[in-house]
């Protein structure tokens, strides 16, 4: 049975924000530049609620299996949506544009993590893999990429390579940990 603590409800609220974020970006044009700032506001609310739900879960002892599944899923939905929509919008941006060489690996990283978690759940019945420092660093750099694109900060392209490197390293380590969990062995 699904346990919906307050922290889980905050996470669900974050998931509910994603369609509004997507629609705002899909209706964006140069003539409707205000929508970029609406999308920025929605994205910031989603990022802030990510920290809030984690804080609530830890401090109020509301960590649940449901939250352990919903929280990373909410992150993946938001990030994948943002990268796809912002890549699609590149024709409207004058300052910087997400290149395909950045978007495909970052979306691939998120999809591999989702598929890996599903595989672990199906084979072991256990989903919980705690985010490590590199996983949190990956999330941080991906958020910076999205914020830089929404704000059209020219220097944000400097973090793209770092984001790819951190994402690749964390992806490899998560895959390695997933294999270890599935096989029950230690490397």
C-alpha positions as CSV (number, residue, x, y, z in Angstrom):
1,X,0.0,0.0,0.0
2,X,1.3,3.4,-0.9
3,X,2.2,5.7,2.0
4,X,1.7,9.4,1.2
5,X,3.5,11.5,3.8
6,X,3.6,15.2,3.5
7,X,7.1,14.9,1.8
8,X,5.6,12.6,-0.8
9,X,2.7,15.0,-1.4
10,X,5.3,17.8,-2.0
11,X,7.0,15.4,-4.5
12,X,3.7,14.8,-6.3
13,X,3.2,18.5,-6.5
14,X,6.5,18.8,-8.2
15,X,5.4,16.2,-10.8
16,X,2.2,18.1,-11.3
17,X,4.2,21.2,-12.2
18,X,6.0,19.5,-15.1
19,X,3.1,19.6,-17.6
20,X,2.7,23.4,-16.9
21,X,6.4,23.8,-17.4
22,X,6.3,21.9,-20.7
23,X,3.2,23.8,-22.0
24,X,4.9,27.1,-21.2
25,X,8.0,26.2,-23.1
26,X,6.0,24.7,-26.1
27,X,4.1,28.0,-26.5
28,X,7.2,30.1,-26.3
29,X,8.2,32.3,-29.2
30,X,10.4,35.3,-29.4
31,X,7.3,37.5,-29.4
32,X,6.2,35.8,-26.2
33,X,9.5,36.0,-24.3
34,X,7.6,36.4,-21.0
35,X,6.9,32.7,-21.2
36,X,10.6,32.0,-20.8
37,X,10.4,33.7,-17.4
38,X,7.2,31.8,-16.5
39,X,9.0,28.6,-17.3
40,X,11.9,29.7,-15.2
41,X,9.6,30.4,-12.3
42,X,8.0,27.0,-12.6
43,X,11.4,25.3,-12.9
44,X,12.7,27.1,-9.8
45,X,9.6,26.1,-7.8
46,X,10.2,22.5,-8.9
47,X,13.9,22.7,-7.9
48,X,13.0,24.3,-4.5
49,X,10.4,21.7,-3.7
50,X,12.9,19.0,-4.5
51,X,15.0,20.3,-1.6
52,X,12.0,20.9,0.6
53,X,10.6,17.3,0.2
54,X,14.0,15.9,0.9
55,X,14.5,18.1,4.0
56,X,11.0,17.2,5.3
57,X,11.6,13.5,4.7
58,X,14.9,13.5,6.6
59,X,14.0,15.8,9.5
60,X,10.4,14.6,10.1
61,X,11.4,11.0,9.6
62,X,9.1,10.7,6.6
63,X,11.3,8.5,4.4
64,X,9.2,5.9,2.7
65,X,9.5,3.5,-0.2
66,X,7.0,5.5,-2.1
67,X,9.1,8.7,-1.6
68,X,12.2,6.8,-2.6
69,X,10.5,6.0,-5.9
70,X,8.6,9.2,-6.5
71,X,11.5,11.7,-5.8
72,X,14.0,10.5,-8.4
73,X,11.2,9.9,-10.8
74,X,10.1,13.5,-10.4
75,X,13.7,14.6,-11.1
76,X,13.9,12.5,-14.2
77,X,10.6,13.7,-15.6
78,X,11.5,17.4,-15.0
79,X,15.1,17.1,-16.4
80,X,14.1,15.1,-19.5
81,X,11.2,17.4,-20.2
82,X,13.4,20.5,-19.8
83,X,16.2,19.2,-22.1
84,X,13.8,18.2,-24.8
85,X,11.8,21.4,-24.7
86,X,14.8,23.7,-24.5
87,X,16.5,21.9,-27.4
88,X,13.3,22.3,-29.4
89,X,13.2,26.0,-28.6
90,X,16.8,26.6,-29.7
91,X,15.5,28.4,-32.9
92,X,14.2,31.2,-30.7
93,X,17.3,31.8,-28.7
94,X,19.9,34.3,-29.8
95,X,22.5,34.1,-27.1
96,X,23.0,30.3,-26.5
97,X,21.4,27.1,-27.7
98,X,21.5,23.6,-26.3
99,X,23.6,21.5,-28.8
100,X,22.5,18.0,-29.7
101,X,25.8,16.6,-28.4
102,X,24.8,17.8,-24.9
103,X,21.1,16.9,-24.9
104,X,21.3,13.3,-26.1
105,X,23.8,12.1,-23.6
106,X,22.1,13.9,-20.7
107,X,18.7,12.5,-21.7
108,X,20.3,9.1,-22.2
109,X,21.8,9.3,-18.7
110,X,18.4,9.8,-17.2
111,X,16.8,7.0,-19.2
112,X,19.5,4.6,-18.3
113,X,19.0,5.4,-14.6
114,X,15.2,4.9,-15.0
115,X,15.7,1.5,-16.8
116,X,18.3,0.4,-14.3
117,X,16.0,1.2,-11.4
118,X,13.2,-0.7,-13.0
119,X,15.5,-3.7,-13.6
120,X,16.6,-3.7,-10.0
121,X,13.0,-3.5,-8.8
122,X,12.0,-6.4,-11.1
123,X,14.9,-8.6,-10.2
124,X,15.4,-7.9,-6.5
125,X,12.2,-6.4,-5.4
126,X,14.2,-3.5,-4.0
127,X,14.3,-0.1,-5.6
128,X,16.2,2.0,-3.1
129,X,19.5,3.3,-4.2
130,X,20.6,6.4,-2.4
131,X,21.9,9.3,-4.4
132,X,25.7,9.7,-3.8
133,X,27.8,12.8,-4.1
134,X,28.3,12.4,-7.9
135,X,24.6,11.9,-8.4
136,X,23.8,15.1,-6.6
137,X,26.6,16.9,-8.4
138,X,25.1,15.7,-11.7
139,X,21.7,17.0,-10.7
140,X,23.3,20.3,-9.7
141,X,25.1,20.7,-13.0
142,X,22.0,19.8,-15.0
143,X,20.0,22.3,-13.1
144,X,22.7,25.0,-13.8
145,X,22.5,24.1,-17.6
146,X,18.7,24.5,-17.6
147,X,18.8,27.8,-15.6
148,X,21.6,29.1,-17.8
149,X,19.5,28.3,-20.9
150,X,16.3,29.8,-19.5
151,X,18.2,33.0,-18.5
152,X,20.2,33.0,-21.7
153,X,23.5,33.4,-19.8
154,X,26.2,33.2,-22.4
155,X,28.8,31.8,-19.9
156,X,26.5,28.9,-19.0
157,X,27.9,27.0,-22.0
158,X,31.1,26.7,-20.0
159,X,29.5,24.2,-17.7
160,X,28.2,21.9,-20.4
161,X,31.4,19.9,-20.7
162,X,31.7,19.6,-16.9
163,X,28.0,18.4,-16.8
164,X,28.7,15.7,-19.4
165,X,31.8,14.5,-17.5
166,X,30.1,14.4,-14.1
167,X,27.0,12.7,-15.7
168,X,29.1,10.1,-17.4
169,X,31.1,9.2,-14.3
170,X,28.0,9.1,-12.1
171,X,26.2,7.0,-14.7
172,X,29.0,4.5,-14.8
173,X,29.1,4.3,-11.0
174,X,25.3,3.9,-10.8
175,X,25.4,1.1,-13.4
176,X,28.2,-0.6,-11.5
177,X,26.3,-0.4,-8.3
178,X,23.1,-1.6,-10.0
179,X,25.0,-4.7,-11.3
180,X,26.3,-5.3,-7.9
181,X,22.9,-5.1,-6.3
182,X,21.4,-7.4,-8.9
183,X,24.1,-10.0,-8.6
184,X,24.6,-9.5,-4.9
185,X,28.3,-9.3,-5.3
186,X,30.9,-6.7,-4.2
187,X,33.4,-5.3,-6.6
